[in-house]
Amino acid sequence: MNYLYIVLGAAVGAPLRFAIDQYIRKFTDKPYGIFLVNVLGSFIIGFTFKESEAIYDLMAIGFAGAFTTWSTFMLDIYLGFELKRYREITINLVMSIGLGLVAAYLGLQLAN
């Protein structure tokens, strides 16, 4: 494992996640930005799964690890419960997990 690749990937992934989420939140109060980055990150992890160690460290562990966010996803679900937005929570959970799995699968298939 090359820590430099991981650090470089994370240095790009985290700010890009923040920028995408902040941009999308200008148009809606729904967590579409976090949804988008988590699905894209799932694709990237799948796509780079069988790559060289250096590319995997850079893109999957570093970039996608910092780009995606389980904690913000969970906070969005929690806040939805507090606001009694049960339909939105259900859609977010089902779509995030479902499309995340599909994205990871597609990434794996395209990489093969």
N, C-alpha and C positions, 0 to 999 in steps of 0.2 A: 504494500500500500504506500503510495507516494503522497505524503501529507501536503506538499506544495500544490499538487493538482487539486486536492480537496479544498484547500484554502482559496485557491484562485476561483474554482467553480462556485464556492459559497459566496465569495465576494461579489460575484455577478448575480447569482440567483436570488439572494435576499433583497437587494435593492430593486431588482426587476419585479419581484412579487409585490413589494410595497407600491411601486409606481403603477403597476397594472391595477391593483386593487383600488388605489386612490383615484385613478382616472375613471374607473367604472362607477365608483361611489358618487361621482359628480352627477350621474344620471339616474341613480336608483339607490334606495336604502336597503335593497336586498343584497345578499352576499354573493353576487354573480362573479365578482373578481376572484374571490377565494375558490369558488367552484371551478372557474376557468384554469387557474394555475394548478390546482390539484389534478385535474384531468390531463392537462398538458404534461405535468410532471410524471404522471403515471405512464404516459406514452414514452417519455424520454427514458425512464428507468427500464421499460420493456425493450425499447429500441437498442439501448446500449448494454443490455445484460450480458451478451456474449462477445462484447468487444474486448480489445486488449485491456490489461489492467489499468494502464494510464488513462485511456479514454473513459473507462468505467469509473475510475476514481474522480476524474474531472467532471464528467457529465451526470452520472447517477448519484454518487455519494455527495460530491461537492455541490454542483449546480442544483440538481433536482431536490436534494436533501434540504437545501436552504430555500429553494424556490417554492416548494410545497409546504403546507402547514396544517398539521393535525390540530394543534392547539387553537388556532383561529377558527377552524371548522367547528370544533367543539364549542367554542364561545358563541359562535353564531347560532348553533342549535340551542344552547342554553338561553340566550337572549330571546330567541323565538318562543321558547316555553314561557318565559316571563311575560311576553307580550301576547300570549295565547294565540300565536300564529301557527296552529297545529298543521294546517294544510301545507303551508310553506315549509315547515320543518320536515314533514313527510316527503315532500317533493325533493327537498335538498338532500336528505339522507339517501333516498332511493336513487336519485340521479347521480349523486356524487360517487356512491359506491358502485352502482351499475356502470356508469360511463367510465369511471376510473378503471374498473376491471376490463372493460372493452378496449380502452385506450392502451392499457398494458399488454393485452393480448395482441392488438394490432401492431404495436411496437415490436413485440417478439416475432410476429409473423413477417413483418417487413424486414427485420434484421436477418432472417433465415433465408 
